[in-house]
Amino acid sequence: MNMLVIVLSSQLLYYLLIAQTGVVGAFDSHLHDLYTLPIGGVIGSIVSAYWKHAGIKQELLFMFGAQIMISWIYPNYSLGLLLVLGFIVGYTTPLLLFAFHSQSKFKLALGLAISYTIGTVLYSQPCDQRGTIAIVLPAISLVALYFSKFALKLQEEYETMNWRLVGIMMVWIFADSALFETLSRSGGMDIWSHFTGLIIFSHLLGIVGALIYGKALMRSSWIILGLFIVSYGAYYAHYPVVLAFIYPVTISYYNVLLFRELTHMKNIRVIGISMVGVGWSASSAANLIALYTPILQCNCYCH
């Protein structure tokens, strides 16, 4: 298997299980204890965008090593360490997406399939007991990257920002993150613990659907919108089985198309600036909505 696929899947798992849900759950979603994480992510993305990269592989190896070190004390992070953690994730993501641009759509889909399958199985692990996961995932990334084959310095091509595309990406990330963060705090709609097999199947179905029928992200807007409407409708109507089927399909389908757009960007600066909005601003805003909108407030079951 292509080692870059392993790197991508392990880093997606790290973001899902540690940076996105693990730390938030371990701190009981108290934003005054967490606000430096997205700040660090924004700073990391901006630095990554404007830094003159001499050797991308070497930079990623160093960052994965730093990720392992900071993961040893998970989840006992201070605001300063959360800033560092956010910086590491924010800095590495544009580089990894840029390095992945030469890979096929199938390999991108395979990386997502691996991360969604394993992430679904491990998601019910209590948030404050994911210390081993926090160490193992960046260790896998480091080893897989070491044995991967790609140029140490990749030539960037000039590319202008497509702000409309970035805006569409932010809309889908916001819609996804708001529902996900709400479900992760919902004891009454704990679909991951009760429908694990169905969720894995649905993720894979969404990925296959995107591979066979998926067009460009902009051209697929109506399909993605329809999938999100059904997902939200299943949540508000309290149909957990329907939600466990349609929501993973939605996630996988739009993410294959979204990541393909990001990996096809031929300039690290464009990717880095895009990630400020897509990877941090939209998801952070959705987190605030899930926490402070009364109709969405629920008890977190991560503990």
Secondary structure as a PSIPRED ss2 file (coil, helix, strand):
# PSIPRED VFORMAT (PSIPRED V4.0)

   1 M C   1.000  0.000  0.000
   2 N C   1.000  0.000  0.000
   3 M H   0.000  1.000  0.000
   4 L H   0.000  1.000  0.000
   5 V H   0.000  1.000  0.000
   6 I H   0.000  1.000  0.000
   7 V H   0.000  1.000  0.000
   8 L H   0.000  1.000  0.000
   9 S H   0.000  1.000  0.000
  10 S H   0.000  1.000  0.000
  11 Q H   0.000  1.000  0.000
  12 L H   0.000  1.000  0.000
  13 L H   0.000  1.000  0.000
  14 Y H   0.000  1.000  0.000
  15 Y H   0.000  1.000  0.000
  16 L H   0.000  1.000  0.000
  17 L H   0.000  1.000  0.000
  18 I H   0.000  1.000  0.000
  19 A H   0.000  1.000  0.000
  20 Q H   0.000  1.000  0.000
  21 T C   1.000  0.000  0.000
  22 G H   0.000  1.000  0.000
  23 V H   0.000  1.000  0.000
  24 V H   0.000  1.000  0.000
  25 G H   0.000  1.000  0.000
  26 A H   0.000  1.000  0.000
  27 F C   1.000  0.000  0.000
  28 D C   1.000  0.000  0.000
  29 S C   1.000  0.000  0.000
  30 H C   1.000  0.000  0.000
  31 L H   0.000  1.000  0.000
  32 H H   0.000  1.000  0.000
  33 D H   0.000  1.000  0.000
  34 L C   1.000  0.000  0.000
  35 Y C   1.000  0.000  0.000
  36 T H   0.000  1.000  0.000
  37 L H   0.000  1.000  0.000
  38 P H   0.000  1.000  0.000
  39 I H   0.000  1.000  0.000
  40 G H   0.000  1.000  0.000
  41 G H   0.000  1.000  0.000
  42 V H   0.000  1.000  0.000
  43 I H   0.000  1.000  0.000
  44 G H   0.000  1.000  0.000
  45 S H   0.000  1.000  0.000
  46 I H   0.000  1.000  0.000
  47 V H   0.000  1.000  0.000
  48 S H   0.000  1.000  0.000
  49 A H   0.000  1.000  0.000
  50 Y H   0.000  1.000  0.000
  51 W C   1.000  0.000  0.000
  52 K C   1.000  0.000  0.000
  53 H C   1.000  0.000  0.000
  54 A C   1.000  0.000  0.000
  55 G C   1.000  0.000  0.000
  56 I H   0.000  1.000  0.000
  57 K H   0.000  1.000  0.000
  58 Q H   0.000  1.000  0.000
  59 E H   0.000  1.000  0.000
  60 L H   0.000  1.000  0.000
  61 L H   0.000  1.000  0.000
  62 F H   0.000  1.000  0.000
  63 M H   0.000  1.000  0.000
  64 F H   0.000  1.000  0.000
  65 G H   0.000  1.000  0.000
  66 A H   0.000  1.000  0.000
  67 Q H   0.000  1.000  0.000
  68 I H   0.000  1.000  0.000
  69 M H   0.000  1.000  0.000
  70 I H   0.000  1.000  0.000
  71 S H   0.000  1.000  0.000
  72 W C   1.000  0.000  0.000
  73 I C   1.000  0.000  0.000
  74 Y C   1.000  0.000  0.000
  75 P C   1.000  0.000  0.000
  76 N C   1.000  0.000  0.000
  77 Y C   1.000  0.000  0.000
  78 S C   1.000  0.000  0.000
  79 L H   0.000  1.000  0.000
  80 G H   0.000  1.000  0.000
  81 L H   0.000  1.000  0.000
  82 L H   0.000  1.000  0.000
  83 L H   0.000  1.000  0.000
  84 V H   0.000  1.000  0.000
  85 L H   0.000  1.000  0.000
  86 G H   0.000  1.000  0.000
  87 F H   0.000  1.000  0.000
  88 I H   0.000  1.000  0.000
  89 V H   0.000  1.000  0.000
  90 G H   0.000  1.000  0.000
  91 Y H   0.000  1.000  0.000
  92 T H   0.000  1.000  0.000
  93 T H   0.000  1.000  0.000
  94 P H   0.000  1.000  0.000
  95 L H   0.000  1.000  0.000
  96 L H   0.000  1.000  0.000
  97 L H   0.000  1.000  0.000
  98 F H   0.000  1.000  0.000
  99 A H   0.000  1.000  0.000
 100 F H   0.000  1.000  0.000
 101 H H   0.000  1.000  0.000
 102 S H   0.000  1.000  0.000
 103 Q C   1.000  0.000  0.000
 104 S C   1.000  0.000  0.000
 105 K H   0.000  1.000  0.000
 106 F H   0.000  1.000  0.000
 107 K H   0.000  1.000  0.000
 108 L H   0.000  1.000  0.000
 109 A H   0.000  1.000  0.000
 110 L H   0.000  1.000  0.000
 111 G H   0.000  1.000  0.000
 112 L H   0.000  1.000  0.000
 113 A H   0.000  1.000  0.000
 114 I H   0.000  1.000  0.000
 115 S H   0.000  1.000  0.000
 116 Y H   0.000  1.000  0.000
 117 T H   0.000  1.000  0.000
 118 I H   0.000  1.000  0.000
 119 G H   0.000  1.000  0.000
 120 T H   0.000  1.000  0.000
 121 V H   0.000  1.000  0.000
 122 L H   0.000  1.000  0.000
 123 Y C   1.000  0.000  0.000
 124 S C   1.000  0.000  0.000
 125 Q C   1.000  0.000  0.000
 126 P C   1.000  0.000  0.000
 127 C H   0.000  1.000  0.000
 128 D H   0.000  1.000  0.000
 129 Q H   0.000  1.000  0.000
 130 R C   1.000  0.000  0.000
 131 G H   0.000  1.000  0.000
 132 T H   0.000  1.000  0.000
 133 I H   0.000  1.000  0.000
 134 A H   0.000  1.000  0.000
 135 I H   0.000  1.000  0.000
 136 V H   0.000  1.000  0.000
 137 L H   0.000  1.000  0.000
 138 P H   0.000  1.000  0.000
 139 A H   0.000  1.000  0.000
 140 I H   0.000  1.000  0.000
 141 S H   0.000  1.000  0.000
 142 L H   0.000  1.000  0.000
 143 V H   0.000  1.000  0.000
 144 A H   0.000  1.000  0.000
 145 L H   0.000  1.000  0.000
 146 Y H   0.000  1.000  0.000
 147 F C   1.000  0.000  0.000
 148 S C   1.000  0.000  0.000
 149 K C   1.000  0.000  0.000
 150 F C   1.000  0.000  0.000
 151 A C   1.000  0.000  0.000
 152 L C   1.000  0.000  0.000
 153 K C   1.000  0.000  0.000
 154 L C   1.000  0.000  0.000
 155 Q C   1.000  0.000  0.000
 156 E C   1.000  0.000  0.000
 157 E C   1.000  0.000  0.000
 158 Y C   1.000  0.000  0.000
 159 E C   1.000  0.000  0.000
 160 T C   1.000  0.000  0.000
 161 M C   1.000  0.000  0.000
 162 N C   1.000  0.000  0.000
 163 W H   0.000  1.000  0.000
 164 R H   0.000  1.000  0.000
 165 L H   0.000  1.000  0.000
 166 V H   0.000  1.000  0.000
 167 G H   0.000  1.000  0.000
 168 I H   0.000  1.000  0.000
 169 M H   0.000  1.000  0.000
 170 M H   0.000  1.000  0.000
 171 V H   0.000  1.000  0.000
 172 W H   0.000  1.000  0.000
 173 I H   0.000  1.000  0.000
 174 F H   0.000  1.000  0.000
 175 A H   0.000  1.000  0.000
 176 D H   0.000  1.000  0.000
 177 S H   0.000  1.000  0.000
 178 A H   0.000  1.000  0.000
 179 L H   0.000  1.000  0.000
 180 F H   0.000  1.000  0.000
 181 E H   0.000  1.000  0.000
 182 T H   0.000  1.000  0.000
 183 L H   0.000  1.000  0.000
 184 S H   0.000  1.000  0.000
 185 R C   1.000  0.000  0.000
 186 S C   1.000  0.000  0.000
 187 G C   1.000  0.000  0.000
 188 G C   1.000  0.000  0.000
 189 M C   1.000  0.000  0.000
 190 D C   1.000  0.000  0.000
 191 I H   0.000  1.000  0.000
 192 W H   0.000  1.000  0.000
 193 S H   0.000  1.000  0.000
 194 H H   0.000  1.000  0.000
 195 F C   1.000  0.000  0.000
 196 T H   0.000  1.000  0.000
 197 G H   0.000  1.000  0.000
 198 L H   0.000  1.000  0.000
 199 I H   0.000  1.000  0.000
 200 I H   0.000  1.000  0.000
 201 F H   0.000  1.000  0.000
 202 S H   0.000  1.000  0.000
 203 H H   0.000  1.000  0.000
 204 L H   0.000  1.000  0.000
 205 L H   0.000  1.000  0.000
 206 G H   0.000  1.000  0.000
 207 I H   0.000  1.000  0.000
 208 V H   0.000  1.000  0.000
 209 G H   0.000  1.000  0.000
 210 A H   0.000  1.000  0.000
 211 L H   0.000  1.000  0.000
 212 I H   0.000  1.000  0.000
 213 Y H   0.000  1.000  0.000
 214 G C   1.000  0.000  0.000
 215 K C   1.000  0.000  0.000
 216 A C   1.000  0.000  0.000
 217 L C   1.000  0.000  0.000
 218 M H   0.000  1.000  0.000
 219 R H   0.000  1.000  0.000
 220 S H   0.000  1.000  0.000
 221 S H   0.000  1.000  0.000
 222 W H   0.000  1.000  0.000
 223 I H   0.000  1.000  0.000
 224 I H   0.000  1.000  0.000
 225 L H   0.000  1.000  0.000
 226 G H   0.000  1.000  0.000
 227 L H   0.000  1.000  0.000
 228 F H   0.000  1.000  0.000
 229 I H   0.000  1.000  0.000
 230 V H   0.000  1.000  0.000
 231 S H   0.000  1.000  0.000
 232 Y H   0.000  1.000  0.000
 233 G H   0.000  1.000  0.000
 234 A H   0.000  1.000  0.000
 235 Y H   0.000  1.000  0.000
 236 Y H   0.000  1.000  0.000
 237 A C   1.000  0.000  0.000
 238 H C   1.000  0.000  0.000
 239 Y C   1.000  0.000  0.000
 240 P H   0.000  1.000  0.000
 241 V H   0.000  1.000  0.000
 242 V H   0.000  1.000  0.000
 243 L H   0.000  1.000  0.000
 244 A H   0.000  1.000  0.000
 245 F H   0.000  1.000  0.000
 246 I H   0.000  1.000  0.000
 247 Y H   0.000  1.000  0.000
 248 P H   0.000  1.000  0.000
 249 V H   0.000  1.000  0.000
 250 T H   0.000  1.000  0.000
 251 I H   0.000  1.000  0.000
 252 S H   0.000  1.000  0.000
 253 Y H   0.000  1.000  0.000
 254 Y H   0.000  1.000  0.000
 255 N H   0.000  1.000  0.000
 256 V H   0.000  1.000  0.000
 257 L H   0.000  1.000  0.000
 258 L H   0.000  1.000  0.000
 259 F H   0.000  1.000  0.000
 260 R H   0.000  1.000  0.000
 261 E H   0.000  1.000  0.000
 262 L H   0.000  1.000  0.000
 263 T H   0.000  1.000  0.000
 264 H H   0.000  1.000  0.000
 265 M C   1.000  0.000  0.000
 266 K C   1.000  0.000  0.000
 267 N C   1.000  0.000  0.000
 268 I H   0.000  1.000  0.000
 269 R H   0.000  1.000  0.000
 270 V H   0.000  1.000  0.000
 271 I H   0.000  1.000  0.000
 272 G H   0.000  1.000  0.000
 273 I H   0.000  1.000  0.000
 274 S H   0.000  1.000  0.000
 275 M H   0.000  1.000  0.000
 276 V H   0.000  1.000  0.000
 277 G H   0.000  1.000  0.000
 278 V H   0.000  1.000  0.000
 279 G H   0.000  1.000  0.000
 280 W H   0.000  1.000  0.000
 281 S H   0.000  1.000  0.000
 282 A H   0.000  1.000  0.000
 283 S H   0.000  1.000  0.000
 284 S H   0.000  1.000  0.000
 285 A H   0.000  1.000  0.000
 286 A H   0.000  1.000  0.000
 287 N H   0.000  1.000  0.000
 288 L H   0.000  1.000  0.000
 289 I H   0.000  1.000  0.000
 290 A H   0.000  1.000  0.000
 291 L H   0.000  1.000  0.000
 292 Y H   0.000  1.000  0.000
 293 T C   1.000  0.000  0.000
 294 P H   0.000  1.000  0.000
 295 I H   0.000  1.000  0.000
 296 L H   0.000  1.000  0.000
 297 Q C   1.000  0.000  0.000
 298 C C   1.000  0.000  0.000
 299 N C   1.000  0.000  0.000
 300 C C   1.000  0.000  0.000
 301 Y C   1.000  0.000  0.000
 302 C C   1.000  0.000  0.000
 303 H C   1.000  0.000  0.000
